């Protein structure tokens, strides 16, 4: 009886043949399929923008004042000073009106700082102090009321810090008035930041607080 000789490798599955094992799609030990990786182009969700309270707004004002006072060599976006003479004189008159109204409310350490051509958001800063939070608010209210009484158009475009009475800022465009408690004024120290700027004399200056 003739015997047939098996060829070498007979019975073995050929590579790529239908006998090769196919992936079974096994699940992870937890029972759930592995999640596909997110696409690289998927952008993360933007974080919610925090709301700004009075403290953050005042910090922003102080930071802006610091940045402009320490970098006055940058070119101003305003027109040259000689072109703005009339507007600057109007702002100066308004600053003197603010100082007078503050004096009537017993504000102390009043300074009018001439920043014409040095910053792009105002012409004059009026710095002053109150002895307490109630005094600061009374000074700020007195300034607003007196300017409106003299000229109805003189309304501040923005007021910051009124609820706390620590540092109230009245923005009149060409003039920005800062009413501080003494501790806050020393802390933010705008006087030193603008110590090399020209000052406008204030008549009947209130006595300096010792």
SETI-661140 format. One record per residue: chain; z, x, y of N, C-alpha, C, O, CB in turn; residue in three letters. Coordinates in steps of 0.2 Angstrom, whole numbers. Glycine has a CB too. Layout:
SETI-661140
  chain    nzz    nxx    nyy   cazz   caxx   cayy    czz    cxx    cyy    ozz    oxx    oyy   cbzz   cbxx   cbyy  res
      A      Z      X      Y      Z      X      Y      Z      X      Y      Z      X      Y      Z      X      Y  ALA
...
END
This chain:
SETI-661140
  chain    nzz    nxx    nyy   cazz   caxx   cayy    czz    cxx    cyy    ozz    oxx    oyy   cbzz   cbxx   cbyy  res
      A      0      4     -6      0      0      0      0      4      6      4      9      7      6     -5      0  UNK
      A     -5      3     10     -6      7     16     -1      5     21      1     -1     23    -13      7     19  UNK
      A      2     10     24      7      9     30      4     11     36      1     16     37     14     13     28  UNK
      A      6      7     41      3      8     48      8     12     52     14     11     52      2      2     52  UNK
      A      6     17     55     11     22     59     11     19     66      7     18     69      8     29     58  UNK
      A     18     19     67     19     16     74     18     22     79     19     28     78     27     14     75  UNK
      A     14     20     84     13     24     90     19     26     94     24     22     94      8     22     94  UNK
      A     19     32     96     25     34    101     26     30    107     21     28    110     25     41    103  UNK
      A     32     27    108     33     23    114     31     16    113     32     12    117     29     26    119  UNK
      A     30     14    106     28      7    105     34      3    106     40      5    104     25      6     98  UNK
      A     34     -3    109     39     -7    109     43     -6    116     47    -11    118     44     -7    104  UNK
      A     42     -1    119     45      0    126     41     -3    131     35     -3    131     45      8    127  UNK
      A     45     -6    136     41    -10    141     38     -5    146     41      0    148     46    -14    146  UNK
      A     32     -7    148     28     -2    152     31     -3    159     33     -9    161     21     -4    152  UNK
      A     30      2    163     32      2    170     28     -3    174     21     -2    174     32      9    173  UNK
      A     30     -7    177     26    -12    181     24    -18    177     21    -22    180     21     -9    184  UNK
      A     26    -18    171     24    -24    167     28    -30    168     33    -29    171     24    -22    159  UNK
      A     27    -35    165     31    -42    166     37    -41    162     42    -45    163     27    -47    163  UNK
      A     38    -36    158     45    -35    154     50    -32    159     56    -32    157     44    -31    148  UNK
      A     48    -29    164     53    -25    169     57    -31    172     55    -36    173     49    -21    174  UNK
      A     64    -29    172     69    -33    175     68    -34    182     66    -30    186     76    -30    174  UNK
      A     68    -41    184     67    -42    191     74    -43    194     79    -44    191     64    -49    192  UNK
      A     75    -42    201     81    -43    204     84    -50    204     80    -54    204     81    -41    212  UNK
      A     90    -50    202     93    -57    201     96    -60    207     98    -66    206     98    -56    195  UNK
      A     97    -56    212    100    -59    218    107    -61    217    109    -66    219     96    -65    220  UNK
      A    111    -56    214    118    -57    213    122    -58    219    120    -55    224    121    -51    209  UNK
      A    127    -62    219    131    -64    224    136    -59    225    138    -55    220    134    -71    224  UNK
      A    139    -58    231    145    -53    232    151    -56    228    151    -62    226    146    -52    239  UNK
      A    156    -52    227    162    -54    223    165    -60    226    168    -64    223    167    -49    223  UNK
      A    164    -61    233    167    -67    236    164    -73    235    166    -79    236    168    -66    244  UNK
      A    158    -72    232    154    -78    230    148    -80    235    144    -84    234    158    -84    229  UNK
      A    148    -77    241    143    -78    246    138    -73    247    140    -67    246    147    -80    253  UNK
      A    132    -74    248    127    -69    249    129    -65    255    131    -68    260    120    -72    249  UNK
      A    127    -59    255    128    -54    261    123    -57    266    117    -58    265    126    -47    259  UNK
      A    127    -57    272    123    -60    278    118    -55    280    119    -49    280    128    -62    284  UNK
      A    112    -57    282    107    -53    285    109    -50    291    112    -53    296    100    -56    285  UNK
      A    107    -43    292    109    -40    299    106    -44    305    100    -45    304    107    -33    298  UNK
      A    109    -44    310    106    -47    316    100    -43    319    101    -37    318    111    -49    322  UNK
      A     95    -46    321     90    -42    324     92    -38    330     97    -39    334     84    -47    327  UNK
      A     89    -32    330     91    -27    335     90    -29    342     94    -27    347     88    -20    334  UNK
      A     85    -33    343     84    -36    349     88    -41    352     88    -43    358     76    -38    350  UNK
      A     92    -44    347     97    -49    350    102    -47    355    105    -42    354    100    -52    343  UNK
      A    101    -50    361    106    -48    366    113    -51    365    113    -57    364    103    -50    373  UNK
      A    118    -48    367    125    -51    366    126    -56    372    122    -55    377    130    -45    367  UNK
      A    130    -61    371    131    -66    376    135    -63    382    139    -59    381    135    -72    372  UNK
      A    132    -65    387    136    -63    393    143    -65    394    144    -71    393    131    -65    400  UNK
      A    147    -61    396    154    -63    397    155    -67    403    151    -67    408    159    -57    397  UNK
      A    159    -72    402    160    -77    408    163    -73    414    167    -69    413    165    -82    406  UNK
      A    160    -74    420    162    -71    426    169    -73    428    170    -79    429    157    -72    431  UNK
      A    174    -69    429    181    -71    431    180    -74    438    177    -71    442    186    -66    431  UNK
      A    184    -79    440    185    -82    446    189    -77    451    193    -74    449    188    -89    446  UNK
      A    187    -77    457    190    -73    462    195    -76    466    194    -82    469    185    -69    467  UNK
      A    201    -74    466    207    -77    470    207    -73    476    204    -69    478    213    -77    466  UNK
      A    212    -76    480    213    -73    487    215    -65    486    212    -61    491    219    -76    490  UNK
      A    219    -63    481    220    -56    481    214    -52    479    213    -46    482    225    -55    475  UNK
      A    210    -54    475    204    -51    473    199    -50    480    196    -45    481    200    -54    468  UNK
      A    199    -56    484    195    -56    489    197    -50    495    193    -47    498    194    -62    493  UNK
      A    204    -50    496    206    -46    500    205    -38    498    204    -34    502    214    -47    501  UNK
      A    206    -37    491    205    -31    489    198    -28    490    196    -23    491    207    -30    481  UNK
      A    193    -33    489    186    -32    490    185    -30    498    181    -25    499    182    -38    488  UNK
      A    188    -34    502    188    -32    510    190    -25    511    187    -21    515    191    -37    514  UNK
      A    196    -23    508    199    -17    509    194    -11    506    193     -6    510    206    -16    506  UNK
      A    191    -13    500    187     -8    498    181     -7    502    178     -1    503    185    -10    490  UNK
      A    178    -12    505    172    -12    509    174     -8    515    170     -4    517    170    -19    511  UNK
      A    180     -9    518    182     -6    524    183      2    523    181      6    527    188     -8    527  UNK
      A    186      3    517    187     11    515    180     14    514    179     20    517    191     11    509  UNK
      A    175     11    511    169     14    509    165     15    516    162     21    516    165     10    505  UNK
      A    165     10    520    161     11    526    164     16    531    161     20    535    160      5    530  UNK
      A    171     16    531    175     21    536    174     28    533    174     33    538    182     19    536  UNK
      A    173     29    527    173     36    524    166     39    523    165     44    521    177     37    518  UNK
      A    161     34    525    154     36    524    150     34    530    144     31    529    151     33    517  UNK
      A    152     35    536    149     33    542    143     37    543    139     35    548    153     33    548  UNK
      A    141     42    540    135     46    541    129     43    538    124     44    540    136     53    538  UNK
      A    130     37    534    125     34    531    121     30    537    124     27    541    127     29    526  UNK
      A    114     29    537    111     26    542    113     19    542    113     15    537    103     27    542  UNK
      A    114     16    548    115      9    549    109      4    548    104      7    551    119      7    555  UNK
      A    110     -1    545    104     -6    545    103    -10    551     98    -13    552    105    -11    539  UNK
      A    108    -10    556    108    -13    562    103     -9    567    101     -3    566    114    -14    565  UNK
      A    101    -12    572     97     -9    577    101     -4    581    107     -4    581     94    -14    582  UNK
      A     97      1    584    101      6    588    106      3    593    105     -3    595     96     11    591  UNK
      A    111      7    595    116      4    600    113      2    606    115     -3    609    121      9    601  UNK
      A    108      6    609    106      5    616    102     -2    616    101     -5    621    101     10    618  UNK
      A     99     -4    610     95    -10    610    100    -16    609     98    -22    611     91    -10    604  UNK
      A    106    -15    607    111    -20    606    116    -21    611    122    -23    610    114    -20    599  UNK
      A    115    -18    617    120    -17    622    123    -24    624    129    -25    625    117    -14    629  UNK
      A    119    -29    625    121    -36    628    125    -39    622    131    -42    623    115    -40    629  UNK
      A    123    -39    616    127    -42    610    133    -38    609    138    -41    608    123    -41    604  UNK
      A    133    -31    610    140    -28    609    145    -29    615    151    -30    613    138    -20    610  UNK
      A    142    -31    621    147    -33    626    150    -39    625    156    -41    627    143    -33    633  UNK
      A    146    -44    622    148    -51    620    154    -50    615    159    -53    615    143    -55    618  UNK
      A    152    -46    610    157    -45    605    164    -42    608    169    -43    606    154    -40    599  UNK
      A    163    -37    613    169    -34    616    173    -39    619    179    -39    619    167    -28    620  UNK
      A    170    -44    623    173    -49    627    177    -54    622    183    -56    623    168    -53    631  UNK
      A    174    -55    616    177    -59    611    183    -56    608    188    -59    607    172    -61    605  UNK
      A    182    -49    607    188    -45    604    194    -45    609    200    -46    607    186    -38    603  UNK
      A    193    -45    615    198    -45    620    201    -52    621    207    -53    622    195    -43    627  UNK
      A    197    -57    620    200    -64    619    205    -65    613    210    -68    614    194    -69    619  UNK
      A    203    -62    608    207    -62    602    213    -59    603    219    -61    601    203    -59    595  UNK
      A    213    -53    606    219    -49    607    224    -53    612    230    -53    611    217    -42    610  UNK
      A    221    -56    617    225    -60    621    229    -66    618    234    -67    619    221    -62    627  UNK
      A    225    -69    614    228    -75    610    233    -72    605    238    -76    604    222    -78    606  UNK
      A    232    -66    602    237    -64    598    243    -62    602    249    -63    599    234    -57    594  UNK
      A    243    -59    608    248    -57    612    252    -63    613    259    -63    614    246    -54    618  UNK
      A    249    -69    615    253    -75    616    257    -77    611    262    -81    612    247    -80    618  UNK
      A    255    -75    605    259    -77    599    264    -72    596    266    -71    591    254    -79    593  UNK
      A    265    -67    601    269    -61    600    267    -56    594    272    -53    591    276    -64    598  UNK
      A    261    -56    593    258    -51    588    260    -44    591    260    -43    597    251    -52    587  UNK
      A    261    -39    587    263    -32    589    258    -27    586    254    -29    581    270    -30    586  UNK
      A    258    -21    589    253    -16    587    246    -18    587    242    -16    582    255    -13    580  UNK
      A    244    -21    592    237    -23    593    232    -17    594    233    -13    599    236    -29    598  UNK
      A    227    -16    590    222    -11    591    215    -14    591    213    -18    586    222     -5    586  UNK
      A    211    -13    596    204    -15    596    199     -9    594    199     -4    598    201    -18    602  UNK
      A    196     -9    588    192     -3    586    185     -4    587    182     -9    585    194     -1    579  UNK
      A    182      0    591    174      0    592    171      3    586    171      9    585    173      3    599  UNK
      A    167     -1    582    163      2    577    156      0    578    152      0    573    166     -1    570  UNK
      A    154     -1    584    147     -2    585    142      3    583    143      9    585    146     -3    593  UNK
      A    137      2    579    133      7    576    135     11    570    132     15    567    131     11    581  UNK
      A    142      9    568    145     13    563    145      9    556    145     12    551    152     15    565  UNK
      A    145      3    557    145     -2    551    140     -7    552    138     -8    558    152     -5    549  UNK
      A    138    -10    547    132    -15    548    135    -23    547    131    -27    547    127    -14    542  UNK
      A    141    -24    547    144    -30    547    148    -33    553    149    -39    553    148    -31    540  UNK
      A    149    -29    557    153    -31    563    152    -26    569    150    -20    568    160    -33    562  UNK
      A    155    -27    575    155    -23    581    162    -20    582    162    -14    584    151    -26    587  UNK
      A    167    -25    581    173    -23    583    178    -25    578    177    -31    575    175    -26    590  UNK
      A    183    -21    577    189    -24    573    195    -24    577    197    -20    581    190    -18    567  UNK
      A    199    -30    576    205    -31    580    211    -31    575    211    -35    570    205    -38    584  UNK
      A    215    -26    575    220    -25    570    227    -27    574    228    -25    579    221    -18    567  UNK
      A    231    -30    570    238    -32    573    242    -34    567    241    -34    562    237    -39    578  UNK
      A    249    -35    569    254    -36    564    258    -42    566    259    -43    572    258    -30    563  UNK
      A    261    -45    561    266    -50    562    272    -48    558    272    -44    554    264    -57    559  UNK
      A    278    -51    560    284    -49    557    286    -52    551    291    -50    547    290    -50    562  UNK
      A    283    -57    549    284    -61    543    278    -65    541    273    -65    545    290    -66    543  UNK
      A    278    -68    535    272    -72    533    271    -78    537    265    -79    539    273    -74    526  UNK
      A    276    -81    540    276    -86    544    273    -84    551    269    -88    554    283    -90    545  UNK
      A    275    -78    553    273    -76    560    265    -74    559    262    -75    564    277    -69    562  UNK
      A    263    -71    553    256    -69    552    252    -76    553    247    -76    556    255    -66    546  UNK
      A    254    -81    549    250    -87    549    250    -90    556    245    -93    558    253    -92    544  UNK
      A    256    -90    560    256    -92    567    251    -89    571    248    -92    575    263    -92    570  UNK
      A    251    -82    571    246    -78    575    239    -80    573    235    -81    577    247    -71    573  UNK
      A    237    -81    566    230    -82    564    229    -89    567    223    -90    570    230    -82    557  UNK
      A    233    -94    566    232   -101    569    231   -101    577    227   -104    579    238   -106    567  UNK
      A    235    -97    580    235    -96    587    228    -94    590    225    -96    595    240    -92    590  UNK
      A    226    -89    586    219    -86    588    213    -91    587    209    -92    591    217    -80    583  UNK
      A    214    -94    581    208    -99    580    209   -105    585    203   -107    588    209   -102    573  UNK
      A    215   -108    587    215   -113    591    213   -111    598    210   -115    602    222   -116    591  UNK
      A    215   -105    601    214   -103    607    206   -102    608    203   -104    613    218    -97    609  UNK
      A    203    -99    603    196    -98    604    192   -104    604    187   -105    608    193    -93    599  UNK
      A    194   -109    600    190   -115    600    192   -119    606    187   -123    609    193   -119    594  UNK
      A    198   -118    609    199   -122    615    195   -119    621    192   -123    625    207   -121    617  UNK
      A    194   -113    621    190   -110    626    182   -111    625    179   -113    630    191   -102    627  UNK
      A    180   -110    619    173   -111    618    172   -114    611    174   -111    606    169   -104    618  UNK
      A    170   -120    610    170   -124    604    166   -120    598    167   -120    592    167   -131    604  UNK
      A    161   -116    601    156   -112    596    160   -106    593    158   -104    587    150   -110    599  UNK
      A    166   -104    595    169    -99    593    174   -101    587    180   -102    587    174    -96    598  UNK
      A    170   -102    581    174   -104    575    173    -98    570    167    -96    569    172   -111    572  UNK
      A    178    -96    566    177    -90    561    172    -93    556    172    -98    553    183    -88    558  UNK
      A    167    -88    554    163    -90    548    166    -89    542    164    -92    537    157    -85    548  UNK
      A    172    -86    541    176    -85    535    183    -83    537    184    -80    542    173    -80    530  UNK
      A    188    -86    533    195    -84    533    197    -83    526    196    -87    522    199    -90    537  UNK
      A    201    -77    526    204    -75    519    211    -74    520    213    -71    525    200    -69    517  UNK
      A    215    -75    515    222    -73    514    227    -78    518    233    -76    518    223    -67    517  UNK
      A    224    -84    520    229    -89    523    235    -91    519    240    -91    522    225    -94    526  UNK
      A    234    -93    513    240    -96    509    245    -91    509    251    -93    509    237    -98    502  UNK
      A    244    -84    508    250    -80    507    253    -77    513    259    -76    513    247    -74    503  UNK
      A    249    -77    518    252    -74    525    254    -67    525    258    -65    528    258    -78    526  UNK
      A    251    -63    520    252    -56    520    247    -52    524    248    -47    528    252    -53    513  UNK
      A    241    -54    523    235    -51    527    230    -57    528    226    -59    523    232    -45    523  UNK
      A    229    -59    534    224    -64    535    218    -61    539    219    -57    544    227    -70    540  UNK
      A    212    -62    537    206    -60    540    202    -65    543    200    -70    539    202    -56    534  UNK
      A    200    -65    549    196    -70    553    190    -66    554    189    -62    558    200    -72    559  UNK
      A    184    -69    552    178    -66    553    174    -70    558    172    -75    556    174    -65    546  UNK
      A    173    -67    564    169    -70    569    162    -67    570    159    -68    575    172    -70    576  UNK
      A    160    -63    565    153    -60    565    153    -54    569    154    -48    566    148    -65    568  UNK
      A    153    -54    575    153    -48    579    160    -45    580    161    -39    582    151    -49    586  UNK
      A    165    -49    578    172    -46    578    175    -49    572    175    -54    569    176    -49    584  UNK
      A    179    -44    568    183    -46    563    191    -45    564    192    -39    566    181    -42    556  UNK
      A    195    -50    564    202    -49    566    206    -48    560    205    -52    555    204    -55    570  UNK
      A    211    -44    559    215    -43    554    222    -44    556    225    -40    560    214    -35    550  UNK
      A    225    -48    553    232    -50    555    237    -48    549    236    -51    543    234    -57    557  UNK
      A    241    -43    549    245    -40    544    252    -41    544    255    -42    550    243    -32    543  UNK
      A    255    -41    539    262    -39    539    263    -32    539    258    -29    536    266    -43    533  UNK
      A    268    -29    542    268    -22    543    267    -18    536    264    -13    536    275    -20    546  UNK
      A    270    -20    531    270    -17    524    263    -17    522    261    -11    519    275    -20    519  UNK
      A    259    -22    522    252    -22    520    248    -18    524    243    -15    522    250    -30    520  UNK
      A    249    -18    531    245    -14    535    246     -6    534    241     -3    534    247    -15    543  UNK
      A    252     -4    532    254      3    531    250      4    524    248     10    523    261      4    530  UNK
      A    250      0    519    247      1    513    240      2    513    237      7    510    249     -5    508  UNK
      A    236     -3    516    229     -2    517    227      3    522    221      5    521    226     -9    518  UNK
      A    231      4    527    230      9    532    223     10    535    220     15    535    231     16    528  UNK
      A    221      4    538    214      4    541    214      8    548    209     10    550    212     -3    542  UNK
      A    220      8    550    221     12    557    219     20    556    216     22    560    228     12    559  UNK
      A    221     23    550    220     30    549    212     30    547    209     35    549    224     32    543  UNK
      A    210     25    543    203     26    542    198     26    548    193     29    548    201     20    537  UNK
      A    200     23    553    196     22    559    199     26    565    198     24    571    195     15    561  UNK
      A    203     31    563    207     35    569    202     39    573    204     40    579    212     40    566  UNK
      A    196     40    571    192     44    575    187     40    579    183     42    583    188     49    571  UNK
      A    188     33    578    183     28    582    186     27    589    192     28    590    182     22    578  UNK
      A    182     25    593    184     23    600    188     17    600    187     12    596    178     22    604  UNK
      A    193     17    604    198     11    605    196      8    612    195     11    617    205     13    604  UNK
      A    197      1    612    197     -3    618    204     -4    620    208     -7    617    193     -9    617  UNK
      A    205     -2    626    212     -3    629    214    -11    629    210    -15    631    213      0    636  UNK
      A    220    -12    627    222    -19    627    228    -19    633    233    -16    632    225    -21    620  UNK
      A    227    -24    638    232    -24    643    238    -28    641    237    -32    636    229    -28    649  UNK
      A    244    -26    644    250    -29    642    251    -28    634    253    -33    631    250    -37    644  UNK
      A    250    -22    632    251    -21    625    258    -22    623    263    -20    626    249    -13    623  UNK
      A    258    -26    617    265    -27    614    268    -21    612    265    -16    610    265    -32    608  UNK
      A    275    -20    612    278    -14    610    277    -13    603    277    -17    598    286    -15    611  UNK
      A    277     -6    601    276     -4    594    282     -5    590    288     -4    593    274      4    594  UNK
      A    282     -7    584    287     -9    580    290     -2    577    286      2    574    286    -13    574  UNK
      A    296      0    578    299      6    575    300      5    568    303     10    565    305      8    579  UNK
END
